[in-house]
Each structure stands twice: as structure tokens, then as C-alpha cells.
Amino acid sequence: MGTKRSPKARANELRRLIQHHDRQYYVENDPEIADFEYDQLLEELTVLEKQHPELATPDSPTARVAGVPLEGFTTVRHAVPMLSLDNTYSADELRQFDARVKKQLAVNSVAYTVELKLDGVGVSLTYENGLLVRGATRGDGEQGDDVTANIRTIRSVPLKLTGEELPGAVEIRGEVFMSRSGFAALNERRVRDGAPAFVNPRNAAAGSLKLLDPKEVQKRPLDAFFYQVVNAFELGIVTQTEAVTVMVGMGVKAGPHLTRCDCIEDVIDACLGRQERRRELDYDIDGMVVKVDSLEMQLQLGATGKSPRWGIAYKFPAESATTVVQDIVVQVGRTGRLTPVALLESVFVSGSTVSRATLHNQDEIDRLDIRIGDTVIIEKGGEVIPKVVKVVKSKRTGRPRRFRMPEECPVCGEPASRPDGEVDLRCESVSCPAQLKRRLEHFASRGAMDIEGLGKALVDQLVDEEMVSDYGDLYSLTRDELAALERMGEKSADNLLSALEGSKERPFDRVLYALGIRHVGSRVASALAEGFPSMTALAAAGAEELAAIDEVGPVIAVSVESFLGAQRNMEVMEKLKVAGVRTEAVRRVPRSGSLEGKRFVLTGELPGMTRTAATEAIEAAGGRVSSSVSPRTDYVVAGSKPGSKERKAKGLGVTIIDEEKLRRLLAG
């Protein structure tokens, strides 16, 4: 008889076997054992870990669903922004993209990769020492939700990377999605259980990632493909093709059907070929992604504020449907913009039922010659918002009514005007209830003040009952006032008051973004807060000073100056300040041996600390970590395989240090 294995040895063996079979089934699509045998292995490991709790490990398959439901999601900032790709819609536009790339690189030929553009939910996963430590949604590109617990339930996502010589820290990005067959089966179960069916796979996947109970997420047929290794060049990877190979070697389910092309004409052939065969796949794609294969060239090309210059999306032609315009109404946005919206006879197109479509402005209505009662063609394709593209005039009968934008706001009745150089009408009233509602919704949104429970329905009640007239009034609401509202009650009132109290701790840049100043998104708000770290300083700055800040141009500067120059708005700012909302940036207290004001760039793999740990240490000492080298960079911290940032630093004469030198600087 052989020696009986210890519980620890058996647990390790079971984990290895289950992880192997997970990869064979979910990644390789080549299962080696029956479901019953797999379930027996998992059950044995579950029992063993219950009997010996000390054997449980973070990467155990039994840990995919653990703990109690979450109370909410925390917001995390991406170390490297998750940018959106620009779109193209034709072969000629792809050729124009190729010409721009070659001109900027000063080369005659460029190799590209062509990959599937999944219609899913963008996510970013971080692994440290091979273990999954964080999963986050794309969010606004700068920051997203921490959905680690939900990501861990997806069987095709490895909890532990495989292979030798794994990097100390690595971030991969991809898409979470739901297959068509899995979506159909899920809807069948929901209908059978009396629950409403989901509209399309993408919405089902997005909604599943937002569930607060991981046990419920596990019941959803979620899958994932990954397509990017962040800072791959610094890890010694030189091409996108190689990055995909490296991911596969680490046990990551890389996006399938990647094609490497030596010229743009081959790219076009690959895009058009997949366009014809898109329905062969069991998941939705709305186009193809084209990337420069060389990562060094990608670094040279860089990015604009929103999109990388080294990649572009080829969008498939939109799917269309015919319907009837039943009416045209006007909506009022938070900046006073009046937008005409067509109310349509409901029609199913591109995966969802459409009953409304924006018409943008009077110029667009005139261009289309669209009238109430007309038969129209709408398109949706991969876009979220449907649009009217054509009026079928051959079906125009009777006397369809022309539509003209009103001269007054349809909500408050105050005059509407069209500012010089713009195509939109705007309500001029600062007390317009419709604007106030939309502004309050934005103020409370996840990326702004993140006031949980303050949704559209409650905002409408608060404004309609004249309980609030601006942001500042939110912080004067009482428990009795809130509890008296319809469908509120004391518990809901307490929860909202707690959320309002918590929102006072949001940093100054989030407060700036929450104000809804025209043209000021989250990135611009961060740049303004760094340049002018208090509301007082910002209000005192002129347009010329504001425009000198990175990310801020003349148009944004004038918008900020105008907003903070209005007496009514500054009165609201004072309300927020009195309520305890942060109207100035919190300055870090640097340690002895301060790095205050010093700018650092990290490149390569540091032997004794992760990139996250190094960043936190530098910032705690008053320094700032940037993702790119510039003449304003003080130090580049270079580890092994440092890549192009080190070369750029040498060219600019920036001081290059190693980890040991960094530690000495941190120690003062």
C-alpha cells in the first residue's frame, strides 16, 4: 500500500486538476472529463477545505463565490486610462488611417493586427505574483467600478496565472460578454420563473456585472475574451501578436480570430471577410479592431485626449428598420439644451426594441424633411442611440405635420435662444425645473458625488415638491421631510442622508466634475483641481490662466470663467462649503525628505516592489507619478526591461534611477 497523502497535498492536487480542466473547458474548448467527474473533484475540494479551513487559498476554485453580498461598488482609478477607439465605416477611411500612421512614423509600410470588436463590457484585471487581485469596469475611461467579486465568478477568467517567470504585476484588458446561446437559455429560465426577459446579450452582461451578490452573478452565463497587456513593451513584449501569445501562455482566454496583416489592403480584406461571416459566431460583434502591431510604434504614435493614434475600429454597416413617427417632443437637458425627440411606433432593431430617437436640432429636422406621421428608416448598428437616417417619402400620405422648435422652453416657459456659432436652442432660465433635475442627476451620479439612492424618480419628487432649488439644498434635507415623500419611509430617508454625508468626502476634482460645468469632464476637472486647488483660486483665475492648464483650451476656459463668474452659482458654492463639501483640494502632508512637487515615471519591472506599491509610496511622500515622459519629468525609475520610456528619458536628459535610489529618496 502506498503512503496516504496529507490533506494539504490532496487539496493542492485537486486545485491543480480543477484549474487544468477549467482551462480545457472554458479557454481551450477541449474538455477532457465529463461534467459529473468535474463536479466530484470540486465537491471533494469543498469538503476538504471545510474540514481544514487553513488549507483554503485565494486562488482556490471554491473561492470564485465567497462572502456576503456587497453593499455597493467602490470606485477605482485606472493606472493607465482605458481610451476609446475612433471609428471608421469604409475601406477608404481605413486607408486614410494607414496614411496618417505612416506619415507620423515616417515609414513606408506598417504591419497591423485585426481583431474582433466584441459587443461586450470593457474590463481591466490586475494580477500580482500571478494571483487575481482586482477586476474593474472601464467606467468613464479614467475610473471604473471595482467588480472583483463578480469577475471571480467567470469560469474563463483564471484566478491564478500559469507558466514560468510570471511578472510581479500585470494588467490585462478585455471584454465580458454573454454568448447568444447562453443569453437565450438565460431568458428561457427567466420567463419560466416569471421574471422579465433581457433585451439583448450586452445589456444582460452589463447588468450581471452590476449585481451586488456574486452568487447571483455566478448563475449568469458570462464569458470573457482579453486583448491587451497594459505596458506590454515594458515587460519585454514587442508586438501585439506576441502579447496575445503571452496571454495564452499565462492561461488567459485571448480574443480569437486575430489576423496579422502586412499592409492595409490585407486589413481591409480581413474586415470585409469577417463582416460577411459575423453571424457564424455565437456572440455579437459590431466590427473589427485594427492595431499597429509594433508596440514601439504604438508608443511613438501616442494618443489624443480620448483615443489612441495606433488603433481604430472598423464598424460594420448598421442594421436598419422601418417605422412611423407618431410625434415629436422636446427634452430639456442639464445645460438648457433643447433636443427634439421622435416618438416612434415600437420596432425591433439590432437586438433591442426602439421607440424613441433623437433628432438633434431643427437643422437636422429640416435636412431630413421629417414630419409627424412620416414613415422613416432608423439605424442602430453597434451604437447605443438609434437615429433616423431617411424619410420614406413614397409612403407619405395625407397631411403629415411639420415641426418647428419652440421659442420658449416647454418646461418653464422662459425664452429659448440660439447662441452665436451653435446649432442648438437653449433655455435661458437658471431656475428651469427640467435643467435642475438633470443637473441634480449628474451631481449624484457614480463618477461625480456618487450619492446612492438619489436617482431620477427621487430627484423628480424633490424638484416637483420644491424641496430643492440647487445642489446645496440637498444637504439641508431632513429625515422628516424625506420620510414624508411617497415611497420613501424612514429607512430610505436614513440611507439617503447617510449617502449625502458620505459624499462630503469626495475629492475636490470630483466636486468640480459634479457641478456640470459645460465642457468640463472628469479629466478636465482633475487638471483644473491640480492647477487651482480651491474654488476660490479657480473663481479668481481669468480665462487666459485657465487655458494655460493641460487639457484646458480657450472654449473650456471661457465656460469655466462664465460659470464661476455668475453670482447665483457662487452662492451655491458657498452653500456647499458651509455644508462641509470639499471646495478645495486636500494637500498631502509630505514626510521628512519630501518629494513634494517631483514628477516620476515608472518603467520596467522593479525587483522589490510592485508598480502599485511604488506609486503609493511616491504619492505618500508628496510626489506625482505620470504615465509618460516629458521635459517636466524629474525622475524615471527604471527596472528590468524598461523599454522606450528609458530611451526617451535619455534623449530629454531626464535623471534615470533604479529601485535602490528610489528607496533612498523615499527615506529622505
N, C-alpha and C positions, 0 to 999 in steps of 0.2 A: 504493500500500500504506500502511496506517496504521502508526503507531508501535507497536512491540511493548510490551505492558505489562510493568512490572517484576514480579518475583516477589512483592514486598510488596503491590503494587496488586492482583494476581490473588488473593493469599491473602485480602485484605480483602473482595474481591468474592465469593469463594467462601463465606466465613463469613457474609456478609450474605445470600446466596442460601439457604444451608442453614438459617440461623436463620428466614428467612421461610417456607421450606417446612415446617420443624418446626412452626411456629405454625399454618400452614394445615392440616396433617395432624392434629396432636395436640391443638390447642386449638380451632380453628375447625371441625374435622371437615369440611374442604372442600379436599382435596388438588388441586394444580394440575399435578403431574407424576407419571409412573409411578415405581414403586419402583426400576426399573433406572436411570432418569435420575438419581434422587436418589443412588443408590449410586455412580454415576460421579462426581458432584460431591464426595461425601465422600472417595472414593478419590483424586481429584486433589489435594484439600487435604492428605490424609495424606502423599502422596508429596512434595508441595511443602514441607511442614513438616519432613520428614525430611531433605530436601536442604538446607534453610535453617532450622536449629533456632532461630535468632534471631527467626524470624517467629512462633513459637508464642506464643499468648496464653492467659491463664487462662480466657477465655470462649469459646475455640475449641470447636466441636463435637467435635473429636478428643480433647479433654481430659475428655470425660464418663467415660472409664475410663482411669485413668493410675496408674502406680506399682505397687508390690508389695502383696501382701495385708497388711492391718493386723494388728498383734499383739493388739489389743484396742481397746475404745472408751473415750475419756476422758469424764468427767462434766462437764457444763456447767450452770451455774445460769441460769435464765430471769430476764431483767431484770424482767419483769412475770409473775407466776405464771400458769400455764395452769390456770385453775379448771374444775371440772366443773359441768355444769348440773344443777339439781334436775329431777326427773321429774314429769310428770302423766300420767294414764291415762284421763281422761274430759273431756268438754266442760265439765262443772261445775267441774272443777279448773282448767281454763283460765280460766273466768270468775272464779274466786277469785283467780288470779294477776293478772288485769286489775284487779280491785278493790283489791288490795294496791298495785299500781303507781300507780293514780290517787290513792289515799289519801296515799301518801308524797309524791307530786309536787303534791298539792293542785290537781288539774286534773280536768276533766270528760271529756276524751277523749284517747286516745293512739293514735298510728299505730304499727303493727308491721310487721316483715318475717317471712315464713315461708320457711324453707329446708329442704332435705333433710338428714336426720340420717344421714350415711354410717356404715356399719358397717366402719370402717377403723382406721388407726393415726394418732393425732394427731401432727403435726409442726410445727415452727416454723422459718422460713427468714429469714436476715438478709442483706440486700443493702447494700453500701456503695459509693457512687458508681456504682450500677447493676449491680455485679457480685455474684454469689452468693458469700458468704464463709463461711456456716455453715448447716448444717441439723441440727436436734436433735429427738429424740423428746420426747414430753410427759413421760415418766417418771412421777414422783410429783406433777407439777404445779409443784414448786419447782425441780427439776433433772432433766435427762434425759441421754441419750447423744448424743455428737457423731457423727452419721452422715452428715457432709457428703459423703464419697466415694461413699456409696451413693445419696444423694439426687441427686447429679450424673448418675447413670446413667438417671434417669427422664426420658424424652424430652419429657414435657409440662411439665417444670419448666424455666423459662428460666434459662440460665446468666448471661444479661445482660438487664436490663430494657430495654424500648423506650419511645419517647416523649420529649417535651421537658420540661425543667425537672424532672428526677428529683430526689427528695430525697437529701440526702447519705447518709442511713442510713434504712432502713425495714425493719420486721419484719412478715412476713405469716404467718398460721397457717392450717392446713387439715388434710386427711386424705389419707394414702396408702392406696390400695386396689387390689384386683385385680378386674377385671370377671368376670362369670360365664363368659363365653365364653373369656376368656384363662385363667381357672382350669381350665376343662375341657380346653383344649388342653395346658396345662402338665401336668396329671395324666396325660393320654394319653401324653405323652412319657416321663414318669417310669415309668409301668407298663411301657411298651415297653422302657425301659432297665433294668428290673429293680429300680427304686427304689420305696419305698413311696409311695402316693398321699397328698396332703394331705387333711385332714378338711374344711376349708371355706376360702373365699377370704380371710377376715380372718386366720386363723392363717397362711395361706400368705404374706400380705403382711407380717405382723409378723415371721415367721421370715426372710423375704427381707431385711428391713432390718437384721437382726442378723447377716447373713453378714459374714465378715471380708474376703472377696475381692470387690471391686467388679466384677470380670469375671464372677463367678458371678451377682451381683445383676442385671447387665445382661441376663442370659438370662431373667429373670423378667418377666412381663407386668405390671409395676407402672404405676399411673397416679396422678394426684393432682388434687384439687379444693381451692381455697382460699376462705376465707370471712371472714377478719378481717385488717384492717390495725391493728396494735398502735399505740396512741396516735394514731389517725387524726385525732382532733379537733385535736391539736396541729399537724397537717400541713395544717390548713385544711379538712378534710373534716367535714361537719356531720351526715351521716346514714349509716346502714348501707347504704342503697341506693346512695348516692354512692360509698361505699368500694368496693363491688363494681364499679361503673363505672370507678373509678380503677384498680383492679387489672387489669381487662380492657385498659384503655388502656396499661398497662405491660407487656402481653404475658403476664399471669398467667392461668392457667386457673381462673376463678372458678366456684364451685358453681352448677350450672344450676337452673332452675325456681324462682328467687327470686320471691316474690309480696309486694307491699306492700299492707297492709290498713289501712283507716281505723278499724276497730273490731274488737272481739274476736269478734263473730259472724262476720265475714268470715274471721277467723283460723280459727275452728272449721270453717267450710265448706272452707277450703283444706286443713286437716289431714285431714278425713274424705274429701275428694275424692282426695287422693293415697294415702290408705290403701287405697282401692278399686283404685287403679291401680299399686300398688307393683311388681307383677310385670311391668309393661311395661318397666321399666328393666333394663339389662344389668348392674347392680351392686346389691349388697344395701344396703337402708336399713332401719333399725329404728324410724323415727319421723320427726318433724319438729322443727325448732328455731325457736322463737318469740323474737324480739328486739324491744325498743323501738327504733324506727327512729332517733330523735333521739339523737345521741351526747352532746349536752349533758345530756339527760335521763338517759342511762346513767351519766354521771359523778355526777349528783345522787343517783341511786339507790344507787350503790356496790355493795358485795359483802359477804357474810358471810365467815367464815373459809374456806369451801370453795366457795361458789357465788355468781355474780353475781345481784343482785336484778332486773336488767333483762332477763334471759333465762330461758327454761325449755324443757325438752324434752317434747314430746308423744310418748309411747311407744305404738306400735301394739300391739294385743292380742297376747298371747303365743301362739305356736303350741304345740300340746299333742300328747301321745301317750299310749297306754295300755300298761302293762307290769305285771310282777309283782314284789313284794317277796320276794326269796329269803332275805334275812337282815338283821339289824340289828346293827351292830358299834359300838364306842365308840372314838373317837380322843381322844388327849390332846395339847393344844396347848402352846405355849411358856409360857403364863401359868398352866398347870394346868387349863385349862378342859376339861371332858369333853363331847364332842359326839357324839350318836348319828348314825350314817350308815346310810342304807338301801342295801343291795346289791341292784341291780335286774337283771332279765333285760334284756340289752342291747337298746336300741331307738334308732332314728334319729329325731332331732327337731331342727328349726331349724338344720340344717346340720352336725350332728355326732352321733356315737354316744354315748349316755348309759348308764352302767352303775352310777352312784352318785348319791345326792342327800342333802344334809344334812337332818336332821330337827330341828336346833337344840337342843332340850331336851325334858325329859319333859312339860312343859306343852303343847308343840306336838304331841307324840305323842298325848297324851290328847285334845287338841282335835280332831285328825283321826280319833281312834279307829283308828289304823293298827296292823295286826298282821302278823306274819311269815306270808307266804302270800297276803296280800291282793292283789287287782288294784287298781291305782291309776292316776290321771291325773297326768302330770307336765307342767310348762310350763318353757319356756326363753326364748322370745322373743328379745329383744336382750340378755338378761342372760347373764353368763358361767356362773353357777352354776345348775344345774337345781333345781327344787323340786317336792315333792309337794303338789298342791293339793286332791286329793279321793280318797277311797276309794270304789271302785265296789262298794257293799255287796251289790248284787243278784247279784254274781258270787262272793260269799264262800261257799265250800263247805268241807265237812269241819270241822276244828277248828284254825283259824289261831291261832297262839300270840301271846299278849300279851307285850309287852316292858316291863321296868322297868329304869331306870337303876341301875347297881350302887352299893353302899355303899362299895366300895373301888375304888381306881384299878386298871384292868385291866392296867396295865403293871408297877407296883411293889408293888401290894397294900396300900398305905397308905390310911388313911381318906379318903373324899371328903366334902366338906361344901358346904352351900349358904349363902353369906354373906347376911346380912340385906339385904333390899331387892333381891336379884338372883334371876334365874331359872335360872342355870347352876350345876351342880355343879363343884367344883374339887378337884384333888388337892392335899393339904396338904404333901406332901413336897418339900423343896428339892433332894433328890438323885434325884428321879424321872428315869430314863433317857429317857423319852419327852419330858418337858419340856426336858431338857438338849439333846436332838437338835434340837428345833425352835428353841431359843434360839441354838444354835450356827449353824444355818442362817441365822437372821435376822442374827446378828452378822457373818457372812461375806457377806451379800447386797450387791448393787450399790450401793444407796443408803446402806449403813452402812459397814463396813470394806472392802468390795469386795475380798475375798480370792479371787482367781481360782483355780479348781481345788478349792476346798473346797465341794463340792456335797453333795447328800443322801446319795449312796452312801458317800462317804468319811467324812462325819460319822457315819453309822450304824456304820461299821467302827471309828472311833476310840472311840466310846462303848461299843460291844459288847465291844471288846478292853480296856476300862477304861484307855485311854491318856490320856483327858482327863476331868475332872470339872467343869470350868468354863472360861470364856473364857481365863483366864490360863494354863491348861495348854497351850493351843495354841502359845504362844511358847517352851515348853520342849521341844517335839518335836525329835528329832534325825534326821539323814539316815538312819542305820542303822535306827531304829525305823520310819520311814515306808517305806523301801525294802523292808522285810520284809513289808509288807502285801500282800494279794492284789491283783493288777492295778496295782501301783504302779511299782516299779522305781526305779533311781537318778535317771533324768532327771525323772520325775514328782515324786520327792521333792525334788529341787533346785528345780524350778519352784514347788512349794508353799512351800518355805522362803523363796524369793525374794519370793513374793507376801505372805507373813506379814511379812517385813522391810519391804516397801513400805507395808503397812497401818499401820505405826507412825507414818507421816507424816500420817495422816488428821487433820483439824482436830478440836478438842475437841467441837464440836456434833455431828459425825458419830459420835464415840465415844459420846456420850450417847445418841444415837438407837440405836446398835448394842446398847446394854445391854438393850433390850427392856423398859424400864420401862412398866408398864401405863398406857395413855392418852397416852404421850409419842411423838408422831410427829416427823417431821423439822422441821416449823415450830416446834413447841413446844420441841424440843431447841435450835434456833437461838436462840429467845428466852431460854431458861434460860442458855445459854452466854454470852449478852451481859450478862445481869443478874448472873450469878455465874460469873466467868471461870475457875474452878478447881473440881476435885472437892471439895477441902477446904472452899471457900466454900459450895458447894452443899449439902454434908452438914451444915454448921453452921447453915444457914438453917431457920427454922421454917415451918410451913405458911402462916402469915399473910403472911410475907415473900414466899414463893414465889407465893402467889395474887395479889400486887400486880403481878406481871410481866404485860405484854401477852401474850395468847394462853394464859395460865395461869389457871385458875379453881380453886375450892376442891377439886373432885374430883381434878384432876391434882396439885394441891399435896399433898394427903394421900397420894396414890400415890407421889410422889417422896420425900416425907419418910419414908414407911414403907420404901421400897426401900433408901434410903441409911442408914436407922436400923438395919438388920439387920446384926449383926456379921459374918455369913458373907459378905454382899455387899461389905462394906468390906474384908474380907480379899482378895477377888477384885480389888477396885480397886487394892489395894497391889501385887498380882501384876502387873497391867497396867502400873502406874507403874514398877516395877522392870524390867520387860521393855523399857521405852522407849516405850510407847504414850503419846500426849499426853493427860494428865489435867488440862491447863489450857490456856486459850486463848493463842495466840501474839499478843502485843501488838505492833502496828506501831511502829517507831521513827520518830516524825514528823521531818520536816525542820525546818530553821530556819524560823521563820514558820509554826508548826504550825497545822493546822486541827483538832487533836485535840478531839473532843467536839462539833464543829459538825455540824449536820444540814442537808443540802442537798436540794432538789428541782429537777430539770431539766425545763424545758418549752419547747416550740418548737424551731426548728431553729437551731443555732449556726452562724455563718458559717465559723469556722476550725477546728472540731474536731467529731468525731462524738460522739454520746451515750456510746458505749463509752469513747472516749478521755477524755472529761471525767470520767466516773465513776471510771476507774482513777486519774486524776491526783488527784482529791479524796481517794480512799481511801488512796493512797500518802502523802498529806500528813496522814493521821490523821482525816480527816472521814468522814462516812457519808452515803450517798445513799439517799433514800427515794422511793417512787413516789407518795406522797400528801402534801398539805399539811396540817399540823396546828399547833396553838399551840406545839408544841415545835420547829418548823422554824426554823432560823436564817436561811437564805438561800434564795430561789427564783431560779435562774438562768434568765432568760427570753431566748429567741431570737426569731426571726420567727415569726408565727402562734402565739403562746403558749397561747391557749385559756383554759379555765376555771381552771386552776391559778393563773394570774396574778391573776384576779379574786378567787379565794378568798384568796390571799395578801394582797391589798389589804384585804379585809374583816377579816382577822385581824391586820393591822398587821405582817406579816412583811416583812423587808427584801428588796426585789427588786433584783437586779443583772444586768448584761449580761456577755458573754463577756470583755470587756476588764477589768472589775472582778474577775471570777473569776481571770483570769491574774495580776492584781496580788496577790490573796490567796494564790494558789499560790506566787508568788515570795517571799512573806513581806515 
